[in-house]
Amino acid sequence: MSEPGWRVVLLLAGAFRDSIDALHQELAEQGHPEARPMHGFALQAIGPDGCTINELGQRLGVSKQAAAKTTVSLEKAGYVVRDAMPSDRRAVLLRRTPRAEELLAASAVGFERVMARWRRQLGVARFKAMVESLADVAGQQRVGDLPGWLTQRSSTRG
């Protein structure tokens, strides 16, 4: 008997939640208790060169208002600062702080720890097969576009 589709999707969501919860517990222990999953997406979207709030919204696939709200949260946590745009005095350039770079580096290490736990739990061969299978299923979908995907519907996504 094949697995019901809803169960497979819930198992994928559970695995995602397991990894995110484990990562954020570790980040909290390392001095980032205010870090939220959206912060990582936003900091990656801001990039090393910075961007405006409008660009952040476009990159995340959210409204300018949602991007502004995320920016406030990032500022309060000490992850971004606002700088004046040299070309447009009215525009604001968001820049990642050294604290943000520390968070991103800790996140990368934390994800590797989570994956190491999964490798131990599944064994190297099953872990590799899982990753290859997920890559096959994801196909040409843009991996990492979760914030935009959550806010936009397309005919291929339901």
Rosetta constraint file for C-alpha pairs under 8 A:
AtomPair CA 3 CA 7 HARMONIC 6.79 0.50
AtomPair CA 3 CA 8 HARMONIC 6.89 0.50
AtomPair CA 4 CA 8 HARMONIC 6.74 0.50
AtomPair CA 5 CA 9 HARMONIC 6.37 0.50
AtomPair CA 6 CA 10 HARMONIC 6.13 0.50
AtomPair CA 7 CA 11 HARMONIC 6.05 0.50
AtomPair CA 8 CA 12 HARMONIC 6.26 0.50
AtomPair CA 9 CA 13 HARMONIC 6.20 0.50
AtomPair CA 10 CA 14 HARMONIC 5.98 0.50
AtomPair CA 11 CA 15 HARMONIC 6.15 0.50
AtomPair CA 12 CA 16 HARMONIC 6.19 0.50
AtomPair CA 13 CA 17 HARMONIC 6.07 0.50
AtomPair CA 14 CA 18 HARMONIC 6.00 0.50
AtomPair CA 15 CA 19 HARMONIC 6.29 0.50
AtomPair CA 16 CA 20 HARMONIC 6.22 0.50
AtomPair CA 17 CA 21 HARMONIC 5.87 0.50
AtomPair CA 18 CA 22 HARMONIC 6.09 0.50
AtomPair CA 19 CA 23 HARMONIC 6.05 0.50
AtomPair CA 19 CA 111 HARMONIC 7.40 0.50
AtomPair CA 19 CA 114 HARMONIC 6.20 0.50
AtomPair CA 20 CA 24 HARMONIC 6.08 0.50
AtomPair CA 20 CA 37 HARMONIC 7.28 0.50
AtomPair CA 21 CA 25 HARMONIC 6.11 0.50
AtomPair CA 22 CA 26 HARMONIC 6.34 0.50
AtomPair CA 22 CA 114 HARMONIC 7.05 0.50
AtomPair CA 23 CA 27 HARMONIC 6.18 0.50
AtomPair CA 23 CA 107 HARMONIC 6.91 0.50
AtomPair CA 23 CA 110 HARMONIC 5.49 0.50
AtomPair CA 23 CA 111 HARMONIC 6.36 0.50
AtomPair CA 23 CA 114 HARMONIC 7.15 0.50
AtomPair CA 24 CA 28 HARMONIC 6.01 0.50
AtomPair CA 24 CA 33 HARMONIC 7.71 0.50
AtomPair CA 24 CA 35 HARMONIC 7.11 0.50
AtomPair CA 24 CA 36 HARMONIC 7.38 0.50
AtomPair CA 24 CA 37 HARMONIC 7.93 0.50
AtomPair CA 25 CA 29 HARMONIC 6.37 0.50
AtomPair CA 25 CA 33 HARMONIC 7.93 0.50
AtomPair CA 26 CA 30 HARMONIC 6.33 0.50
AtomPair CA 26 CA 110 HARMONIC 6.89 0.50
AtomPair CA 27 CA 31 HARMONIC 6.51 0.50
AtomPair CA 27 CA 32 HARMONIC 5.22 0.50
AtomPair CA 27 CA 33 HARMONIC 6.57 0.50
AtomPair CA 27 CA 35 HARMONIC 7.37 0.50
AtomPair CA 27 CA 103 HARMONIC 7.60 0.50
AtomPair CA 27 CA 106 HARMONIC 6.94 0.50
AtomPair CA 27 CA 107 HARMONIC 7.13 0.50
AtomPair CA 27 CA 110 HARMONIC 7.64 0.50
AtomPair CA 28 CA 32 HARMONIC 4.50 0.50
AtomPair CA 28 CA 33 HARMONIC 3.80 0.50
AtomPair CA 28 CA 34 HARMONIC 7.27 0.50
AtomPair CA 28 CA 35 HARMONIC 7.42 0.50
AtomPair CA 29 CA 33 HARMONIC 7.15 0.50
AtomPair CA 32 CA 103 HARMONIC 7.22 0.50
AtomPair CA 34 CA 77 HARMONIC 6.43 0.50
AtomPair CA 35 CA 39 HARMONIC 6.33 0.50
AtomPair CA 35 CA 40 HARMONIC 7.97 0.50
AtomPair CA 35 CA 77 HARMONIC 7.62 0.50
AtomPair CA 36 CA 40 HARMONIC 7.19 0.50
AtomPair CA 37 CA 41 HARMONIC 6.93 0.50
AtomPair CA 38 CA 42 HARMONIC 6.07 0.50
AtomPair CA 38 CA 70 HARMONIC 7.99 0.50
AtomPair CA 38 CA 147 HARMONIC 7.81 0.50
AtomPair CA 39 CA 43 HARMONIC 5.95 0.50
AtomPair CA 39 CA 70 HARMONIC 7.61 0.50
AtomPair CA 39 CA 74 HARMONIC 6.80 0.50
AtomPair CA 40 CA 44 HARMONIC 6.14 0.50
AtomPair CA 40 CA 104 HARMONIC 7.06 0.50
AtomPair CA 41 CA 45 HARMONIC 6.16 0.50
AtomPair CA 41 CA 60 HARMONIC 7.58 0.50
AtomPair CA 41 CA 147 HARMONIC 7.38 0.50
AtomPair CA 42 CA 46 HARMONIC 6.10 0.50
AtomPair CA 42 CA 56 HARMONIC 7.23 0.50
AtomPair CA 42 CA 60 HARMONIC 7.08 0.50
AtomPair CA 42 CA 70 HARMONIC 7.69 0.50
AtomPair CA 43 CA 47 HARMONIC 6.33 0.50
AtomPair CA 43 CA 96 HARMONIC 6.94 0.50
AtomPair CA 43 CA 100 HARMONIC 7.30 0.50
AtomPair CA 43 CA 104 HARMONIC 7.98 0.50
AtomPair CA 45 CA 56 HARMONIC 6.32 0.50
AtomPair CA 45 CA 59 HARMONIC 6.03 0.50
AtomPair CA 45 CA 60 HARMONIC 6.84 0.50
AtomPair CA 46 CA 50 HARMONIC 4.99 0.50
AtomPair CA 46 CA 51 HARMONIC 5.43 0.50
AtomPair CA 46 CA 56 HARMONIC 6.27 0.50
AtomPair CA 46 CA 94 HARMONIC 7.06 0.50
AtomPair CA 46 CA 95 HARMONIC 7.06 0.50
AtomPair CA 46 CA 96 HARMONIC 7.27 0.50
AtomPair CA 47 CA 51 HARMONIC 7.46 0.50
AtomPair CA 47 CA 96 HARMONIC 7.55 0.50
AtomPair CA 48 CA 95 HARMONIC 7.48 0.50
AtomPair CA 48 CA 96 HARMONIC 6.92 0.50
AtomPair CA 49 CA 95 HARMONIC 7.04 0.50
AtomPair CA 50 CA 93 HARMONIC 6.29 0.50
AtomPair CA 50 CA 94 HARMONIC 5.26 0.50
AtomPair CA 50 CA 95 HARMONIC 4.58 0.50
AtomPair CA 50 CA 96 HARMONIC 6.84 0.50
AtomPair CA 51 CA 55 HARMONIC 5.93 0.50
AtomPair CA 51 CA 56 HARMONIC 6.43 0.50
AtomPair CA 51 CA 93 HARMONIC 5.36 0.50
AtomPair CA 51 CA 94 HARMONIC 5.34 0.50
AtomPair CA 51 CA 95 HARMONIC 7.05 0.50
AtomPair CA 52 CA 56 HARMONIC 6.15 0.50
AtomPair CA 52 CA 91 HARMONIC 7.08 0.50
AtomPair CA 52 CA 92 HARMONIC 5.76 0.50
AtomPair CA 52 CA 93 HARMONIC 4.76 0.50
AtomPair CA 52 CA 94 HARMONIC 5.73 0.50
AtomPair CA 53 CA 57 HARMONIC 6.24 0.50
AtomPair CA 53 CA 64 HARMONIC 6.64 0.50
AtomPair CA 53 CA 67 HARMONIC 6.07 0.50
AtomPair CA 53 CA 68 HARMONIC 6.21 0.50
AtomPair CA 53 CA 71 HARMONIC 7.60 0.50
AtomPair CA 53 CA 92 HARMONIC 7.27 0.50
AtomPair CA 53 CA 93 HARMONIC 7.47 0.50
AtomPair CA 53 CA 94 HARMONIC 7.10 0.50
AtomPair CA 54 CA 58 HARMONIC 6.34 0.50
AtomPair CA 54 CA 64 HARMONIC 5.59 0.50
AtomPair CA 54 CA 67 HARMONIC 7.41 0.50
AtomPair CA 55 CA 59 HARMONIC 6.01 0.50
AtomPair CA 56 CA 60 HARMONIC 6.09 0.50
AtomPair CA 56 CA 64 HARMONIC 7.93 0.50
AtomPair CA 56 CA 67 HARMONIC 6.16 0.50
AtomPair CA 57 CA 61 HARMONIC 5.75 0.50
AtomPair CA 57 CA 62 HARMONIC 4.86 0.50
AtomPair CA 57 CA 63 HARMONIC 5.50 0.50
AtomPair CA 57 CA 64 HARMONIC 5.23 0.50
AtomPair CA 57 CA 66 HARMONIC 7.16 0.50
AtomPair CA 57 CA 67 HARMONIC 4.93 0.50
AtomPair CA 58 CA 62 HARMONIC 6.38 0.50
AtomPair CA 58 CA 63 HARMONIC 7.53 0.50
AtomPair CA 58 CA 64 HARMONIC 7.97 0.50
AtomPair CA 59 CA 148 HARMONIC 7.69 0.50
AtomPair CA 60 CA 145 HARMONIC 7.53 0.50
AtomPair CA 60 CA 147 HARMONIC 5.52 0.50
AtomPair CA 60 CA 148 HARMONIC 5.17 0.50
AtomPair CA 61 CA 147 HARMONIC 6.41 0.50
AtomPair CA 61 CA 148 HARMONIC 3.95 0.50
AtomPair CA 61 CA 149 HARMONIC 7.48 0.50
AtomPair CA 61 CA 151 HARMONIC 6.59 0.50
AtomPair CA 61 CA 152 HARMONIC 7.32 0.50
AtomPair CA 62 CA 66 HARMONIC 6.08 0.50
AtomPair CA 62 CA 67 HARMONIC 6.58 0.50
AtomPair CA 62 CA 147 HARMONIC 7.57 0.50
AtomPair CA 62 CA 148 HARMONIC 6.56 0.50
AtomPair CA 62 CA 151 HARMONIC 6.59 0.50
AtomPair CA 63 CA 67 HARMONIC 6.25 0.50
AtomPair CA 64 CA 68 HARMONIC 6.06 0.50
AtomPair CA 65 CA 69 HARMONIC 6.22 0.50
AtomPair CA 66 CA 70 HARMONIC 6.19 0.50
AtomPair CA 67 CA 71 HARMONIC 6.06 0.50
AtomPair CA 68 CA 72 HARMONIC 6.34 0.50
AtomPair CA 69 CA 73 HARMONIC 6.50 0.50
AtomPair CA 70 CA 74 HARMONIC 6.19 0.50
AtomPair CA 71 CA 75 HARMONIC 6.06 0.50
AtomPair CA 71 CA 80 HARMONIC 7.50 0.50
AtomPair CA 72 CA 76 HARMONIC 6.16 0.50
AtomPair CA 73 CA 77 HARMONIC 6.33 0.50
AtomPair CA 74 CA 78 HARMONIC 6.26 0.50
AtomPair CA 74 CA 79 HARMONIC 5.14 0.50
AtomPair CA 74 CA 80 HARMONIC 5.73 0.50
AtomPair CA 75 CA 79 HARMONIC 5.71 0.50
AtomPair CA 75 CA 80 HARMONIC 5.07 0.50
AtomPair CA 75 CA 81 HARMONIC 6.23 0.50
AtomPair CA 78 CA 97 HARMONIC 7.11 0.50
AtomPair CA 78 CA 99 HARMONIC 6.60 0.50
AtomPair CA 78 CA 100 HARMONIC 7.43 0.50
AtomPair CA 79 CA 96 HARMONIC 5.85 0.50
AtomPair CA 79 CA 97 HARMONIC 5.30 0.50
AtomPair CA 79 CA 98 HARMONIC 7.60 0.50
AtomPair CA 79 CA 99 HARMONIC 5.67 0.50
AtomPair CA 79 CA 100 HARMONIC 4.47 0.50
AtomPair CA 80 CA 94 HARMONIC 6.32 0.50
AtomPair CA 80 CA 95 HARMONIC 5.37 0.50
AtomPair CA 80 CA 96 HARMONIC 4.54 0.50
AtomPair CA 80 CA 97 HARMONIC 5.29 0.50
AtomPair CA 80 CA 100 HARMONIC 7.03 0.50
AtomPair CA 81 CA 94 HARMONIC 5.81 0.50
AtomPair CA 81 CA 95 HARMONIC 5.44 0.50
AtomPair CA 81 CA 96 HARMONIC 6.62 0.50
AtomPair CA 81 CA 97 HARMONIC 6.71 0.50
AtomPair CA 82 CA 92 HARMONIC 6.04 0.50
AtomPair CA 82 CA 93 HARMONIC 5.61 0.50
AtomPair CA 82 CA 94 HARMONIC 4.80 0.50
AtomPair CA 82 CA 95 HARMONIC 6.39 0.50
AtomPair CA 83 CA 92 HARMONIC 5.75 0.50
AtomPair CA 83 CA 93 HARMONIC 5.00 0.50
AtomPair CA 83 CA 94 HARMONIC 6.33 0.50
AtomPair CA 83 CA 95 HARMONIC 7.24 0.50
AtomPair CA 84 CA 88 HARMONIC 7.74 0.50
AtomPair CA 84 CA 89 HARMONIC 6.11 0.50
AtomPair CA 84 CA 90 HARMONIC 7.66 0.50
AtomPair CA 84 CA 91 HARMONIC 6.59 0.50
AtomPair CA 84 CA 92 HARMONIC 5.11 0.50
AtomPair CA 84 CA 93 HARMONIC 5.90 0.50
AtomPair CA 85 CA 89 HARMONIC 5.76 0.50
AtomPair CA 85 CA 90 HARMONIC 7.57 0.50
AtomPair CA 85 CA 91 HARMONIC 5.72 0.50
AtomPair CA 85 CA 92 HARMONIC 5.65 0.50
AtomPair CA 85 CA 93 HARMONIC 5.61 0.50
AtomPair CA 96 CA 100 HARMONIC 5.66 0.50
AtomPair CA 96 CA 101 HARMONIC 6.98 0.50
AtomPair CA 97 CA 101 HARMONIC 6.50 0.50
AtomPair CA 98 CA 102 HARMONIC 6.18 0.50
AtomPair CA 99 CA 103 HARMONIC 6.23 0.50
AtomPair CA 100 CA 104 HARMONIC 6.19 0.50
AtomPair CA 101 CA 105 HARMONIC 6.16 0.50
AtomPair CA 102 CA 106 HARMONIC 6.09 0.50
AtomPair CA 103 CA 107 HARMONIC 6.01 0.50
AtomPair CA 104 CA 108 HARMONIC 6.28 0.50
AtomPair CA 105 CA 109 HARMONIC 6.43 0.50
AtomPair CA 106 CA 110 HARMONIC 5.94 0.50
AtomPair CA 107 CA 111 HARMONIC 6.03 0.50
AtomPair CA 108 CA 112 HARMONIC 6.41 0.50
AtomPair CA 109 CA 113 HARMONIC 6.39 0.50
AtomPair CA 110 CA 114 HARMONIC 6.32 0.50
AtomPair CA 111 CA 115 HARMONIC 6.17 0.50
AtomPair CA 112 CA 116 HARMONIC 6.03 0.50
AtomPair CA 113 CA 117 HARMONIC 6.28 0.50
AtomPair CA 114 CA 118 HARMONIC 6.35 0.50
AtomPair CA 115 CA 119 HARMONIC 6.09 0.50
AtomPair CA 116 CA 120 HARMONIC 6.25 0.50
AtomPair CA 117 CA 121 HARMONIC 6.08 0.50
AtomPair CA 118 CA 122 HARMONIC 5.93 0.50
AtomPair CA 118 CA 123 HARMONIC 7.80 0.50
AtomPair CA 118 CA 127 HARMONIC 7.06 0.50
AtomPair CA 119 CA 123 HARMONIC 5.06 0.50
AtomPair CA 119 CA 124 HARMONIC 5.28 0.50
AtomPair CA 119 CA 126 HARMONIC 7.92 0.50
AtomPair CA 119 CA 127 HARMONIC 5.54 0.50
AtomPair CA 120 CA 124 HARMONIC 7.18 0.50
AtomPair CA 122 CA 126 HARMONIC 5.63 0.50
AtomPair CA 122 CA 127 HARMONIC 5.77 0.50
AtomPair CA 123 CA 127 HARMONIC 6.09 0.50
AtomPair CA 124 CA 128 HARMONIC 6.06 0.50
AtomPair CA 125 CA 129 HARMONIC 6.13 0.50
AtomPair CA 126 CA 130 HARMONIC 6.03 0.50
AtomPair CA 127 CA 131 HARMONIC 6.28 0.50
AtomPair CA 128 CA 132 HARMONIC 6.15 0.50
AtomPair CA 129 CA 133 HARMONIC 5.95 0.50
AtomPair CA 130 CA 134 HARMONIC 6.08 0.50
AtomPair CA 131 CA 135 HARMONIC 6.14 0.50
AtomPair CA 132 CA 136 HARMONIC 6.21 0.50
AtomPair CA 133 CA 137 HARMONIC 6.22 0.50
AtomPair CA 134 CA 138 HARMONIC 5.98 0.50
AtomPair CA 135 CA 139 HARMONIC 6.01 0.50
AtomPair CA 138 CA 143 HARMONIC 7.65 0.50
AtomPair CA 145 CA 149 HARMONIC 6.05 0.50
AtomPair CA 146 CA 150 HARMONIC 6.04 0.50
AtomPair CA 147 CA 151 HARMONIC 6.67 0.50
AtomPair CA 148 CA 152 HARMONIC 6.07 0.50
AtomPair CA 149 CA 153 HARMONIC 6.97 0.50
AtomPair CA 153 CA 157 HARMONIC 6.42 0.50
AtomPair CA 153 CA 158 HARMONIC 6.86 0.50
AtomPair CA 154 CA 158 HARMONIC 6.46 0.50
